[in-house]
Amino acid sequence: MRRAFQLPPGDVAFLNATRRRWECVIDRAIHWVLLRDRPLPKGFDVPRTDMALPIPAMYPDVQIDSVWLSPCPRPLSGPPLYPLTEYPIDGRAWFRLCRHRTKENAWRPGVDDIATHLALVDQWLLQSLRKR
């Protein structure tokens, strides 16, 4: 697994504890954490997908924003996830699930990290299924 840059020790411990493959890659000057075969909530056409998180230069003092998925899961009923933007990362197509934190759920430096961001991603995915 590639480790082109270092994450804070707490993130490394969390990612290792998931017992899933993960990598740190740099693609077009953007730092990405790639999470392989991450389980999805029931209700999508695939049980798992790869996820990419863009890691900003000032992380963990600034937030991780959105998530990229590959392949892009489709809900079993209703329209596809929206809005999505296709973007190449590490030689393949990824689809940005464009969701952002709100004032009510602002990034908390020193508290939020990859684990809390992934919990938010899971919440976004569940909400997208409930809207159908």
N, C-alpha and C positions, 0 to 999 in steps of 0.2 A: 504494500500500500504506500502510496506517495505521501510525503510530508514536506511539501515545498515551503511551508511556513509553519511557525509555531502558534499553537492556541494556548490560552491560559490553562494551567493544570486542572482546574475544575471541569473545564469542557472536555479535556482529554479523558479524565476519569469517567465522566458521564458517557461519552461516546464508547469507550472501551466496555463499560458495563452493559451497554445495549447488546453486546455480542454480535453486532452486525458490522460489515465492512464499511469503513469510512476513509476518506482521503482529503488531504489539503492540496489543492492545485492552484496554480496561477495561470489564468488564461486572459490574454489581452490586458494585462496589468491589473486584473481584478482577482482578488483572493476568494476562492470558493471552498467551502466544505461540501464534499459530495458524500451523501449517505446512500448506501446501496440496499435495495430490497426492503425499504421501510414499509411496515404494514399500514394498510388503509382501513378506515371504518367500513363495515359491511354496507353494501349499497352501490359499490362501484364495480365496473366490469373487470377489474383486475384486483387481486388481493393485496398487492404491494407495488410500489414504484420506487424509483430512485429520486432523491430530492437533492437540490443544490441550494445552498445558502450563501449569499454574498457577504463576505466579512469585511466591513469597512476598516480603513486604516486606523481609526481611533477606537476600534472595538477593544474592550467591552464598555468604554465610556459612551459610545454612541450605538444606536440600535441596529440590529439586523432587520432588513426590510423585505417583506414578501417571501416567496419561495418559488423555485423552479422545479418542475416535475418532468420525468422522462421514464417511461412513456406517460402521456397525459391520460389520467383515468377519466372515464365517462360514467356518469351516474347510470344505473340500470334503467331508471325511468326518468323522463323529463329531458330538458335540454342539457347541453354540455356545460361544463364550468365556464364562467364568464367573469371578467374579461381575461383573456389569455393573450400573451404575446410570445411568439416563437423567437428563440435566441440560441445561437450555437455556443455550447460550452464543451471544451475538451473533445472536440471533433464529432459531436452529435447534437441533435435537436432537443432543446428543452423548452418547456412552456411555463411562462411566468403566471402564477396565480396571484393576481394583483389585489392584494389585501394589505391594509396598513393598520398600525396601531392608532388608537383614538386618544383624545385627551383623558378619557376615563381609564384607559389602559396604556398609559405612557410608559416608555422605556425607563427603567429604574437602574441607573449605574450602580454597580456593586451588588445588585440583586439579580437582575435579569442576565440571561446567558443563553447558550444554545438550547439547554433543556427547557427553559421557560418559553423560548421562541417556538420550539417544536410543539409544546403543549398548545400554544396559540394556533399554530398551523393545524393541529388536529381539530381544534374548535372551529376554525374556518371551514374545514372539510365537512364536519358534522353539520354545521349551519347550512352549507350549500345543499346537503341532502334534505334537510328539513324544509327548505323553501320550495320543494317540488310538490 
